[in-house]
């Protein structure tokens, strides 16, 4: 695969990360301002028809269980987590798209920390979504590392060319 194609994949993966970060921010804001009663009511309205048809429906019954056990403390944690996670990722995505040299190692560190936390959460939840997110994050890390090597090489070459012209 040529470098241009790898760079395009890198940019698309960053845009996907940025979109995901925006969704996290919106979710965090919504959680910050919506009451737990509203969350239970929403879950009830989304699942009631399904539970009338099949009282043992796996997804609907689990959604209702999660909503009914959703405490204010849990709500505040997820609101803070989603909003802070989203803001950090948006800042890093913007810096990476601008080829800011500091953003490459910073992104690798931040994604590494997110992956560690996701695996910690996975050990408690067994969530397939966390595994998929972690695999995508690892893929993005490989692309960031690859792009970092190229950008750093180009910047060093540009500095060398400037020094040679003096």
N, C-alpha and C positions, 0 to 999 in steps of 0.2 A: 504494500500500500504506500502510495507516495505521500510526501510531507503535506502537500496541499489538502489532500483528503483527510489526513489525520487532524489537521488544523480545523477543517470544517466540522468534523465530528466533535472536536474539543469545544468549538463555539456552540454547537447545537446542545451539547451536554450542559454547558454553562447556562444557556437560555432555559433549559428544562429545570436546572437547579434554581434559577432565578424565579421561574414560574411557581415552583414548589414553595420557595421561600415567601412569595407573595401570598399564596394560599395559607401558609402557616401564620403569617401576620394577620390576615383577615380572620382566620379561626381564633387566634389569640385575642383579638379585639372583641369578636363576638362573645367569646367565653367570659371576657372581663365585664361585659355589660348585660348579659342575659342571666336571669335567675335560674337556680337549680329546678324550681317548680316549672319554669318554662321548658327546660330541657326534658323533664319527665313528661310534660304534656305533649311535646313534639314527638318524643319516642312513642308515646301511647297512640297518638293519631297516625303515626307511620306504621305501626304494627297491629293495631286492633283488628283490621279486616283479615289479616293473615292469621292471627291467633284465633279468630272466630272459625275460620276454615280448618285450621290445624293447630290445636292448642299446644302441640309439642314441636312446632316449627323451630328449628335450631337457631336460625339467625334472629327471628323476631323475639323469641323468648330470651335469648342472650342480650339483645339490645335493651329490652325492658329491664332485665336484671341489672345491667350496667347503669342505666339511667336512674333506677330507683336507689342504687348504692352510691350515686355520684354526690359526694359531699361538697360543701362550700370550700373546704381546704383543698380537695382534689381539683375543684374547678379553678381556684386561684393558681395552683401549681401549674396546671396545663395552660392557662392563659399566659402566665409568665414564661413558661418554657417555649410555647409556640411563638410568642412575640419576640423574645430575645433570640431564639434560634433563627427565626426568619430575618430579623434585622441584621444579624451577623452575616448570614449567608448572602443577603442582598449586597451588603457592603463589599464582601469578598468577590462576588460575581462581577460587580461594577469595576472593581480594581483589576481583576483578571482580564476583563474585556478591554481595559485601557492599557494592558501589558505593564502594570506597575510591578516592578521586580520584587518588592517586599511581599506582595500578595500571594506569590506562589508558595514559598515555604509556610507562610501564615495559614494558607488554605489547607495545606497538607497536615499541619498540626491540628487545626480546627476539625477537619474531617476525621482525622485519626481519633480525636476525643469523642466526636459524635458516634463513631463506629464503636468505640469502647462502651459508651453509654447504651447504645442500641443493643449490643450483645449482652450487657448486664440486664437490661429490660427483657430481652428475649429469654434469658434464663428463668425469669419469673412468669412470662406470659406465653411463650412458645408461639408468638405471632409470626405468621408467614410474611406479613407485610414488613416487619422489621428485617427479615432476612433479605427480601427483595430490595429494600432501601439500602441495606448494607452492601449488597452486591453492586448496586448502582454507584454508591459512594466509592467503593474500591475501584471500579472502572474509571470514575472521574479522577480519582487520585493518580492512577496510572497516566491518564491524559495530561493532568496538571504537571506531573513530574517530567513527562516527555516535552511538553511545551516550555517548561521552565528551562530545561537544558538548551533548547533552541533559542529562546529569547535571550538568555544569558550569553550564549555564544555570539549571537548577532550584536548585542550591546558591546561585548568585549572587542569584537572585530571593528565596530564603528569607532570605539575609542582608539584602537590601534591605528586605524586609517587617519583619524584626526591628528594623532601624534606624529605620524609619518609625513603629513602634509606641512607641518610646521618647520 
